[in-house]
Amino acid sequence: MKVYTYSEARQRLADVLNIARSEEVIIKRKGGETFSIIYRKSKKSPFDVPGIQTKATTKDILAALRESREGIAERNVED
């Protein structure tokens, strides 16, 4: 476990975070408060989704987007 003052941790934040990958890091403030930095490996990105197979071309997809946006614009004008 490594211990840093707030000022040290602020100046060396990248190093502190790298150290936290392998061990707990404690940061102490003047008033006596202590904070713990613990590395947590993220599971997966919410954007990491499996792809799909389709026969749609880029042109088809862009056309569908345009049509969808035109429909939204028309509904906003009617409101």
C-alpha positions as CSV (number, residue, x, y, z in Angstrom):
1,M,0.0,0.0,0.0
2,K,1.3,3.4,-1.0
3,V,0.4,6.6,0.9
4,Y,0.5,10.1,-0.7
5,T,-0.5,13.5,0.5
6,Y,-3.2,15.3,-1.5
7,S,-0.5,17.6,-3.1
8,E,1.7,14.7,-4.1
9,A,-1.1,12.7,-5.6
10,R,-2.3,15.7,-7.5
11,Q,1.1,16.4,-9.0
12,R,1.7,12.7,-9.8
13,L,-1.8,11.6,-10.7
14,A,-0.8,9.4,-13.7
15,D,1.8,7.6,-11.6
16,V,-0.6,7.2,-8.7
17,L,-3.2,5.6,-11.0
18,N,-0.6,3.3,-12.5
19,I,0.5,2.2,-9.1
20,A,-3.2,1.6,-8.1
21,R,-3.4,-1.1,-10.8
22,S,-1.2,-3.3,-8.6
23,E,-1.8,-2.1,-5.0
24,E,-4.1,0.1,-3.0
25,V,-3.2,3.8,-2.8
26,I,-4.1,6.0,0.1
27,I,-4.4,9.8,-0.2
28,K,-4.3,11.9,2.9
29,R,-5.6,15.4,3.2
30,K,-4.5,18.1,5.7
31,G,-7.7,17.7,7.8
32,G,-6.9,14.0,8.4
33,E,-9.3,12.6,5.8
34,T,-8.1,9.6,3.9
35,F,-9.2,8.3,0.6
36,S,-8.4,4.9,-1.0
37,I,-7.8,4.4,-4.7
38,I,-8.4,0.8,-5.8
39,Y,-8.2,-0.3,-9.4
40,R,-11.3,-2.0,-10.8
41,K,-11.2,-3.6,-14.1
42,S,-14.2,-2.7,-16.2
43,K,-16.3,-5.5,-17.5
44,K,-17.1,-4.4,-21.0
45,S,-17.9,-1.2,-22.8
46,P,-21.6,-0.6,-23.3
47,F,-20.7,0.1,-26.9
48,D,-19.0,-3.3,-27.3
49,V,-21.8,-5.1,-29.1
50,P,-21.7,-8.0,-31.5
51,G,-22.1,-7.1,-35.2
52,I,-24.8,-8.4,-37.5
53,Q,-24.7,-9.7,-41.0
54,T,-26.9,-7.8,-43.4
55,K,-27.2,-7.2,-47.1
56,A,-27.9,-3.5,-46.5
57,T,-25.3,-1.2,-48.1
58,T,-24.1,2.1,-46.7
59,K,-26.3,3.8,-49.3
60,D,-29.3,1.9,-48.0
61,I,-28.6,2.8,-44.4
62,L,-28.0,6.5,-45.2
63,A,-31.3,6.6,-47.1
64,A,-33.2,5.0,-44.2
65,L,-31.7,7.6,-41.8
66,R,-32.6,10.5,-44.2
67,E,-36.2,9.2,-44.5
68,S,-36.4,8.8,-40.7
69,R,-35.2,12.3,-40.1
70,E,-37.5,13.8,-42.7
71,G,-40.4,12.1,-40.9
72,I,-39.4,13.7,-37.6
73,A,-39.0,17.1,-39.2
74,E,-42.5,16.9,-40.7
75,R,-44.0,15.9,-37.3
76,N,-42.3,18.9,-35.6
77,V,-43.7,21.3,-38.2
78,E,-47.2,19.9,-37.7
79,D,-47.0,20.4,-33.9
